Amino acid sequence: MKIQLLALMISLAAAAPSLADMVIDFNELSGYTDATADGSYLNGYGFGAATGSWSSGGATFGTNQWGPGWSYSNVNNTTTAGYTNQFAAYPGTDVSGNGNYVIGTGFSPNAAYFNLSANLQAKSIAVANSTYAGISMRDGDGEGGFGKNFGGDTGSDPDWFRVTFTGFEQADVGGTSTGSVEFYLSDFRFADDALDYIVEDWQTVDLTGLGDARSIGITLDGSDVGPYGLNTPAYVAIDNLAVTAAVPEPSSMAMLSVALVAGGIAKRRRNKRQQKIQTS
């Protein structure tokens, strides 16, 4: 009996857990640091931002004054140009239309990143431009600014702006890379100018190519580069981070409970037999 119970417990422990899909939509977050006429946000990278982090659904995002960092926001402003509108997403709202989204910024590869709990594996993510970057690419930054209007005066300049998601096997972008996924937030390299675009709404990006990443960094790069680096505002909006969570099989847990109970009963019976032998 003891050997059989031991074998059952070992087989149950070795069994792979089941997988459950979930979406981290950030809508439970509150604790905003700032409020405007267009909505509220947590300042994760602007002036006065605290060095720290915030979490949602098993994903943890860092904050730093002047970045790299991440803010969550529900600001709906698609018309105001410039850095004063750096906490807004170009689609206006989050994917659901009435919740939070996240804006990330970082000026060097993988400087802005987020960590995932050990039981989570990234599947996909909703991505869009920030309003700051979107308007900059559409209109240029004007006199005293850095960013050009994409396509230039003729509309044919081969401009582009891209975010790359890179997975890492350890938290805080540590260890080796588990893979990378690129997404173009704007692309004016087509021979037919009519195909040129700036992403204005939410697009779903497949992250399964990152494998079992414990952290995911972002790299923002593009064609409009000057003496100080990228001229296009280095911001990206994200929402609806879909993950697969490893959870125990209910049937396996029930069988393990039965095994443990049976083991306890068998042990008590052996103890009683030993007591009878000792008293006889």
VODRENBA-826722 format. One record per atom (N, C-alpha, C): x, y, z. Coordinates in steps of 0.02 Angstrom, whole numbers, plus 50000, padded with zeros to 5 digits. Layout:
N
XYZ...
This chain:
280
500424994050000500005000050000500445006350000500965006250040501405011950046501745013349979501965008049946502305008849882501825011549829501205009049830500705011249782500535018649791500455020749854500305027749868500875032249846501485029949860502065033849842502115034649766501975029349730501995029549657501465034349630500865034149660500325038549638500505045849650500785047249708500965054249724501515056749678501995052549661502545054549616502265055949546501825051649522501545052549456501125058949452500765060549505500365066649506500805072849509501335072449547501795078149552502135079449486502265074149447502615074849384502155077049328501505076449338501025078149285501055085549270501005087249205501025094349185500385097749206500435104049231499825107749250499425109749188498795111049198498385113549143498535120949132498325123549075498455130549058497805134349052497785140349079497185144549076497365151249047496965153648999497085160148969496775165649010497105171249014496845177149049497105183349014496755188949024496945195248994497045200449049497625203449050497775208849096497575215349062497025218349085496755224349050496875230849089497175230349149497375236249188496785240349214496185237949205495595241949223495465242249298495785237849337495685238049409496115243449442496575246349405497055251049433496725257749447496895260649504496695267449521497315270849550497255274849600497855277849629498215282549581497835286049540498135290749492498495296349529499045298649500499415304249530499185311049503498875311049444498685317349412498005316649379497645322249377496985322349344496955328449298496665327549239496575332949191495845333049169495685337949128494995338249102494855332349056495385329049030495295323548983495365316749015495515316449080495585310049113496155310249165496295304349193496795303849247497345299049227497915299649262498475295149248498935294649308499305289149310499865288549357500495290549321500845295449347501465297949317502025292949330502215289249278502735284249285503395286149255503445292149221504065293949188504165301349179503675305549195503745312749186504085316049246504095322649246504375326349301504015324549366504405323049417504125321349481503925314049490504025309949438503855302849445504295299449496504005295349537504385291749589504735285749558505315284049586505655277949565505345272149602505055267549566504705261949598504395257449547503805254849562503465250349516502725249849534502335247249488501635245649501501475239149465500955235649487500815229049460500075228349442499955223849395499275222149375499265214949349498865210749379498765203949355499375199649348499885200749388500495196749383501045199849340500925205849313501425209549275501635215749314502285217049318502545222549358502935227449313502775233849319503055239049276503435244149319504015246249295504425251049332504265258249316504435262749363504335269949355504975273549373505115278949336505705283149348505585290149321505825295149357505775301949331506175302549267505865305149215506135305949147506235299249112506005293949141506035287449109506725284249115506785277949093506245273949064505705272449116505105271349093504575269949140503915268849106503405267249148502735265649123502215269349164501725272049129501155275449161500515271849140500035271549186499375269349164498915275549164498435275549117498075281649103497385280049073496925284749081496295284549043496175291249008496715294948998496665301448965496435300548892495935304248872495675304048804495795310748771496375311348738496565317548704496955315648641496645316148584496965314348521497145320448479497105326348507497195332448468497755336948490497955336548554498475341048579499165338348563499565342548529500235340448510500725342048566501285338448565501835340148610501865335848673502405336948711502555332848769502055333948826501695339448826501205340448879500635335348874500605331848818500085326748808500405319848803500925318748844501305312548839500995306648875500415307548906500085302048942499445299748906499385301348842498785299548804498945294648749498475290148734498525285348679498175288148618498465287048559498195289848497497485287348481497295281148499496605279148487496095282948530496325286348581495875290148626495725286348689495435280348683495265276348741495655269848741495555265948793495835259248794495445254748747495625248248743495285243748698494545243148712494365243148778493665242348797493255248648785493585254348781493235260648771493105264648834493245261648892493095265348954493545263449012494155261148999494595259049053495295262049045495775258649077496465260949075496855257649018497365261148995497885258248952498555260148983499095258248952499765259448978500195262848925500595267748945501075271048901501775269548928502215267248883502905266048903503385270248863503945272148893504455275948858505145273748880505605273748832506295271948846506725273848787507305276548799507725279248745508305274748727508365269048759508885264248741508575257348741508885252548706508585245948699508425242548765507805240548773507565236748831507635240448898507725247048895507765250848957507095250848993506555251048955505885250348984505675243048975505465239949028505275232949025504755231449079504445225549075504005223349128504155216049143504045214249206504165207449229503505203549232503545197049220502965192649225503065187649281502535186149318502575181049369502785174449338503085170049378503385163949353502885159249320502245159849337501745155349308501415158149245501645164049221501335167249164501785166949102501465166049045501815166148981501415170748933501765175648904501435180548861501185177348796500565179148777500275176748714500205182248663499935188048684499835193548637499755199948677499765205548641499685212048673499385216948622498955221348646498675226648604499165232548604499315235248545499825240448537499545246248496499735252348514499545258248475500065263648486500025268948447500445274748458500195278748518500645282448548500435287748594500205293648551499785298048580499575304048543500185308448527500635308948575501235312948567501615310848504501755304248497502125301748440501705302148376501065300348381500645300248322500595306948288500475312248326500415318948297501085321348272501625319648307502295321648285502445318748216502285312348206502415309148141501955311948087501335313548105500855316048056501015323148033501175327448081501245334648066501955337248073502395333548106503045336348123502985340548186503555341948217503545345548281503565353148272503635355548212503625362748200504265366148222504245372748221504835376748237505065375348309505705373948317505985372448382505925365248402505585361248362505505354248377506015349948341505985343448352506465338848322506155334348269505565331848282505265326848238505005329748173505095326048119504855328048053504165324948040503805327847993503185324547970503385318747924503125312947937503315307047900503095307547827503535305347783503415306047711503715312347683503845317347726504125323647703503645327647662503905332747627503485337247588503155333647529503495328747502503215325147444502795319147464502845317147527502485311247549502835304747533503435305147504503785299147480504405297347521504575301347572505155299547613505015292747647505505288147646505395281447673505465281147750505035284647785505075285047858504745279047890504965277547951504665272047989504795272948064504365269948104504425269948177504205263148202504595260148246504495253148264504595251948338504205247248364504325244648432504525237348426505025235448464505235228448467505155225948538504795220448545504715217148610505225211448614505635211448665506145206248674506045202848741506005196148739505925192348800506585190248830506595189548896507205187348931507015181948981507485177348992507335171549033507305173249107507565179049127507555181049197507205187849204507005189449265506695195949279507195201549265506935207649256507345213649247507805212949186507545210149132507905208849069508585205549082508575200649126509175196849141509205190349103509815187549101509915181149066509905182048991509805176648955509815176848883509125178448855509115180848793508495182548760508115176248741507455176548747507025170948727506705172248659506845177948629506565179548563506355186848559506215189148498506005196048486505435196248436505005201248444504445202448398504425209848381504405211448316504395218348293503685220348271503525226648282502895229448258503015236648236502795238248174502895244948148502305249348166502445254548205501945259448225501815264448169502265264848122502185268948063502655266348009502425266447946502845263847892502685267547827503175271347802503095275147740503585272747687503765266347689504265263747643503965260447581503315260647574502985257347518503105261147453503165257447398503235260647332502605264647315502035262147338501405265647330501265269747393501295276347387501205280647445500525279747478500045277247442499385276247469499375270947524499895266847526499935261447576500285263747640500575269647639500925272247698500425273047755500655272047817500185272547873500535274747937500135277547981500295278648052499745275148091499925270648135499425266848173499015271548216498355271448206497905275948243497445272248290497425265648285496975261748329497365255848358497035252048400497365246448434497465240648386498065237848387498235232048346498505226548393498305220348379498525214748420499175211848392499675211148435500325208548416500435201848451500615196848412500735190048438501405189848475501405187848538502015187448578502235180248593501915175348561502095168448576502815166948556503095170848510503785169948490504285171548544504055174648600504505176248655504595170348703504215164948692504295158948733504135160248806504515156948849504395157348921504795163048951504625169248931504985175148954504755177249023505225178649068505065181249134505045188849134505345191949083505305199249076505305200849001504995206548985504935208648915505135215948910505655217348871505875224148861505635226948795505605233648790505415236848728505995241048701506055241148635506535245448601506155249448549506215256048552505875260548505506405263648460506335262448395506815265348349506455267348284506805271148243506485273648182506985276848135506715279648081507135282548029507335289748043506945293248083507065300348096507535300948156508185301248140508705301448192509125307748183509285310948239509695316948238510305316148282510655321648296511265321348336511155318548406510545319148432510405316848500510025310148502509985307048444509635300648441508975301148404508495297048423507845296748390507475303348398507245306348343506855312548346506115311248360505855305648335505155303848348505075302448422504565305248455504465303848527504435296248540504865294048585504955286848598504445284448649503825283748627503275281548670502875276348633502575271648671502125266748642501565265448692500965264348666500385262648708500255255148704500085252048761499915245048762499285243948804498955238348791498355236448829498245229048819497785226148857497575219148849498155214348837498575213748888499125208948886498825201948900498795197848848498515191148854499075186348875498945182348926499445177648952499115170848962499535165848964499335159148984499605157849053499165155949099499365154649168499345147149181499865144449211499885137449229499505136449295499005132049295498605130649354498555123149364498505120749427498445113549438497805110749409497835104649383497235101149359496785099549419496145101449418495705099749474495675092249488495665088149435495635080949446496265078349479496835081249459497465079149489497495081049562497255087149578497255089249647496795084949689496215082949660495755078549697496065071749709496405069049659496725062449667497285062849718497655068349717498185069149766497905069549836497335073049845497015073549910496805066649934496515062649889496315055849907496915051749928497455052549891498065048749907498335050649975498325057149990498575059350055498135056750112497465056950102497015054350153497125046950163497175043350107497285036050112497935034450147498445038550132499085037550165499035038650239498645043750259498555045050331498195039450366497675036650332497305031150362497755025050370498155023550318498595017750321499105018550377499355024550386499845025750439499545024750508498915027050517498585026250582498475018750596498285015050544498175007850554498825004350575499385006150544500025003150562500205004850634500075011050654500225013050722499815009050772499165007850756498735003950801498984996850807499194993750750499444986850752500074986450795500514991450787501124991450827500984992150901500474996250918500294997050989500024990451018499614986750978499344980351001499904975351013500394975150967500954970450974501354972051037501464978551050501864980551108501514978951174500834979151175500474977951237500294970651248500374966451195500204959351202500774955251231
